[in-house]
Amino acid sequence: MSSVPARYHGVWARTLLETPEGRDTTTWVRWLQTGLWHGDLRVPADADRQAAEGRALQQGFAGTTRIARPDPARPEVCTWQRCIDVQPPRSTPDEGHMVFETPERVIETGIHGRYLEVWERLPGSLGQRIALARLGADGQPTAERLLVAGEYLMHHRPRSAAWPADLKPDETLAEVVRRHPEQAQALLDVDVAFGRFEHGVWTVERATLPALEGQAVPCALHRLDALHARVDRGLLAGEWQVLEWSM
C-alpha cells in the first residue's frame, strides 16, 4: 500500500514559510512521511502554551498522502488527506505544488492559497517505515495513529469531544475556544507528539501537551503477524493494527 514516491519518505523540517503577511522561520514544524501515511506537528515559537489560547495556536494532523501530476506542464501535486486534525475542518484541500531543489530539500507552493514553504529532510529519518492504528476494546481500529520514519516516531491521539454545533467555516481552534471557554479543556485534549525513537525508547521533543516534552518513553514495537502489532511498555502500550510496516 505504498503510493508515495521514495523521494518523499522521511521526516522534513520546515525552515521557511512565506505568505503575503510575511516570513516565518521560528515556528517548529515537522512532517513525517511513510509510504502512504503522514503526520504533522507545528508549534509557534511565541505561543504561551501554559494558557488555553496559546495551546490552541498549535497545529497537528495525520492521514494519507497522495502524489499526482494532473497537469504535465506544472509541478507535481502533493495532497494531504487528513483523518485526524487538531484544528477544525478546512473548506479547501490541503495540497501544494512540490519542486525538489535537491534530494534533501523540497519547495512547496500553495494551490488554494498564496504561500511558499521550504522543507529539509532530517538525517536519520530514512529506513524503517511503520504506520499503526490502535485497536479499541472491540478489536476494531480507532483513529489513533503511531508513525515511524527511520529514527523518529510521531503519535496522534484525536480528541473525543465533538466540535460545537455552531462551528463556522474555516474557523480556527483559538476562535472556537474563545467562543466556548467552558469547552476549552475538552477541545484541547488532543495529543500529537514527535521525537527520536532509538533502542526501544521514544524521547519526546515537541508535543501539543507540553508536559510530555523531554520525557523518555519506553516503546517496544513488535509485529505479531501481517495485520497486528503490539507495543509492550509506556504510554503507547497496547494492541495495534498494521497499516504499513517496511524495515
N, C-alpha and C positions, 0 to 999 in steps of 0.2 A: 504493500500500500504506500509506495513512495512516489509522490508526484512532483516533488520539489527538486530541481537540479542540485547536484552536489556543491556547486559554487555558492549556494545559499546556506549550506549547513554550518552549524556552529553557534557561537554567541557573538553578537555585534553590539558594540558600544557606540552610542550617538555622540559625535564630537561637535556638531554644529546644527542648529536649526535657524533658518532664515525665513521670516514672514514679512508681510507689509508693515507689521508693528515693530519689527526689529530683529536682533540677533540673540540667540541663547546658546551659551557654551557652558553653563553651570548646572543645568538640570541633569541629574544622574539617570541615565537611560540604558537599559539592557534589553535586547531582543534575542531570544533563544529560538533556534530553528532546527527541528529534526527533519526527517524525510517527508513528513506530512504535517506535523503539529508545530505550533508556535506558542511562545509565552512572551509577555512583555511587561516591564515594570518601569515606571517613571516617577521620580521623586524630586520635586523642586528644591533647590538648594536653600531658598529663603522661606520655606513653609514652616510655620510653628506647629510641629506635629504633636505637641502636647495638647493642643486645642482641637476641637472638633472641626472647625472650618479649615484649619491647616491640614489635617489628615484628609479632608475632602478634596484637596487640590491634587492629591496623588492620582496616578492613573495606572491601571494594570488590566491585562486581558489575556485570553488564551483561546485557541481554536485551531482550525485547519488553515493551510496556506495553499494558494493556487497561483501558478505562474503561467502566463499566456502572452501571445503576441497577436492581438486581433488585427493590428494594422502593421503590415511588413515595413512600412516607412517610418514607424515610430518605435521607441524602445519598448522592451517587454514590460508587461504589467504584472505587478505583484498584488494579490488580493488577500487580505487577512480576514477570514470569516470567523467572527467571534462567537463562542458559545459561553464564555464567562467574561464579565466586564465589571470593573469597579464603578465606572461611570454609567449614567443612563444610556439607553439605546440612541444611536445616531440615525439621522434621516438619510444619510448618504453612505455608500460603501466605503470601507477603509481600503483604499488602493492607490498605488502610485506607480509612476514610470521609474524603472530601475536601469542604471548605467554603471557597469563595473569599470572604474578607472584603473584598478589593479585587482588581482585576485583577492586582496585583503581590504579593499576599500570600494564601497558602492555608494552612488549618489541617487537619492530618491527625490523626485519632484511630484507635486500634487496633481491630481486629476480633477478632484472635486473642490479643490481649494488651492490658494497660492502659497506654496511653501517649498523649501529645499532642505533636505536632511542629509548629513554626511555620516555614514556608518563605517566603522572599522572593526574587523574581526579580532577577537581576543585570542592570544596564543593559548594553546592547550584546550581549545574548545572543539577540535575535531576528534573523530574516533567513534566511541560508542554513542548510539542514539537510542533513547528509550522514551516511550510515552505510555503512561499508565492512567487508568481511570479507577478510582476507589470503588469497591463493591459495597453496597448497602447491606443492611441486615437481611434483606430478602434475596441477596445474591445477585442483584441487578446493578449494573454500573451507574454511578452517580455522576454529577457534573464536576466533581473534584478531580484535579489532574496533577500528576507528577511527571516532570520532563527532565531529561538528562541529555546534555551535549558535551562530549569529551569529559573534562574535569569540572563541569558545572551542573548544578541542579536548580530547578525552579519549581515551586509548588503553588498551586492555585486552589483555594477553597472559597467557593462563592458564598455570598450572604444567603441566609434562609428567609429573610424578610422580603416581602413583595414591594415593588415601587408604589408610592401613593397613587390613588386613583386620579388625582388631578395633575399628573406628570405632564409637563409641557414639551413640545418638540424641541430637541437639541438642548434641553436644559442640562446644566452641569450638576454634579453631586453637591457642590458647595451651595448652589442656589436652592436645591431641594432641602438640604439641611437647614438653611436659613428660614425657609418657609415652614418646616416641620421640625423644630428643635426637640419636640417630645419623642421623635422617632430617630434622632441622631445616632444613638448607641446601636440600634439595630441596623440602620443603613450603613454604618461604618464597620460593622462586624464582617469584614471580608479580608481574607488573608492571601496576599501574594508575596512570596519571599524568594530571594535569589542568593546563591553563594557557591563557594567552591566545594566540590564533592570528591574527597580523596580518602582511600583506605577505610571506607565504611563510616566516614564522619562528614557531615554536611555543616560547614561553617557559614552561618547566615551573614551576608554582607549588608543587604538592604531588604526592608520589608515594609508593607503597608502598616503593620503593627510594630511600632518602633521597639517594643520590649524584646522582640525576637533577635534584633541585630546584635551581632557578636557572639551569639550562642553557638556552641559546638554540639550538634545534634547527632547522636548515633543513628545510622541509617543503613542497615544491611539489606540489600536488594537480592532476592532470589527468584529466578524464573522457575516455576513449577512444571509448566507444560506450555503448549503453544498459545493458550489463552489466559493463563493465570500466573500471577506472581505474588510474592509476599514480602513485606517489609517487617523485619523481626523486632526492631527496637526504636525508641524515640517517638517524636511527635507524629511521624508518618506511619507508625506500625499498623499493620492490618493486611487485609486481602485486597488485591488489585487485579483488574483485567488488563491484559497486554494489548495495547493498541499498536505498538511498534517496538521492536527490540532488535537492534543491529549492533553487534560488538566489533 
